[in-house]
C-alpha cells in the first residue's frame, strides 16, 4: 500500500471540514434573496425539481430577465466530484439582485439547492451531462413557469459561467428571447475542455452547434482579462463563428476574473448590454 503524505492528508481533511454543507450553501442564497424581498420557488420540471428565486410579489411585466446559475460546486478537487452542486456563493443570484431596473428572476441548475441524493440527481448532471438535453428541457419548462408568474411576453436570458451554455441552448429553441447575455459564459464546451485539457463533456449539448438558431438574437458576452477558466479567446472564438453582420458583442473587462467583479459592476454592465 502506498504511503500517504501526512501533510497532504491534513490539508485534505481541513478542506473537508471547512466546506459548507448543502444546507449552509442554500442558506447563503436564502439570506441574499430575503434582504431584497425575494424568496425561493420550487418548480417541478421532470426529471428535476428546479429552484428559482423571485420577488415575493412579482410585479407584472411585459419583459422579464432570467438569470441562470453557473455549475456551482461541481468538484471538490480536480479529481473529486462534489456530492452536491449547490454553489457556495451564487454569483448569478447576486447579478439578478443587482439589476438596476426591470423585472428579474433567478433560476438554479438541476440538483442545486435541493436534495442531490434523489434518483435523478446523478453527479453526471454537474459533470459530463451538465448541458444534457434533459437539463435544457427542464430549464426551458421552468422558464415557462417564471414567465407566467410575471405575465411576461419577452425574455432576456443572462447566464453565468456554465449557465451561459444553458442560456444559449435554451434561447436556441425558443421564439420569445429578445436578448442573450452571458458573464464568463462557457459558450463552446468542446473548445473549453480542449483548452483546460480535460475530458470532453460527452453527454452534453454544445451552443457552438446552434449558431444558425442563435444568429438572429442580439447577444452580449462579457469576459474578464484575468479569467483563466473562460478566457477572452474562447469567447471571441465563439463570436467569430457568426456571420459578420450578426456577430455577438464581446466585452472584455480589464482586471475582472471568473468571479470578480461582476456583481459589483453589474448595474453599469447591465445598462451597457441594453445599448444595442
Steps between C-alpha positions, in 0.01 A plus 500: 500500500642843407591728786271802552674831550378622843518867393282439194257297710470784751437751221232278349327448834515873576338577164221251570443647845470856367277417202151637570225239500228508232261643761748775589549581132126524446480726805742741328264528203196535726665782694600688186148471363319590820693826534325623187160348559555192284428137587548157348259309280534130420390419146423139401667452162549130442733335553613774742359736757647839415546778756439863407515827693271790419334798672243404762242701304601490133406819319330423168736581215505456125874436509675270747870430553586154630845427643640148473754376753842356420613144564522560874711273720545232235841381621670495842843459344623443146423130538226481766142563391276690742201317647284813463545781244331778698731802461688636795436854379224528235644766272210493254263571789715797597473623140122465505474693826731771363293564187422871523161503326236270353361163602748224587504143628768241567511132413741246646629200310371144546584350840606834651327615821315170534562141592778389268462145631170444321501250216511748212788699646791291389831686510513475122262798496772725637787330312473332158124559452479854642357623165308184412171522304297421813674783687414747226141375481451533878646851491274592209191377688603691811539818297142454378385494863696815590375677190141421602561631854583841360257491208800574276505479123870549424813370672862589554712206613818567698728204563804493726785256421339163419166675522607683186495172308157418641367848415625471141360151452163605639496815287568291190172312546271790601339780300447748786865575590581853389847517655766252611765617747779294652752574771818290481281264300603154383374539144702222337548212746705300250749784453497555876582137589775501238648818647475366856636158392214309657264237364231626258149531644380194313137519614456872438373721221720781365372854432764533227293250299200735514636800311219502243234499771678775697608733222184715507512557880689810622780379726743650750779287642708637787837348596789611720863547400614304805260208455707184452190278502300661219754709313430794265637290214237230559217753495638682196534172314131426561397844375710461186291201395215739416461682168670839511179704517351283776793453735435532872653785694795385711603728786834422664516657846852597619595353836195274531544126553246218514325643807630853557356754453179415320239551770655825621507645149179345374284816496746660256543186291126437493433844357776446246342174386179689417674742266465284191 
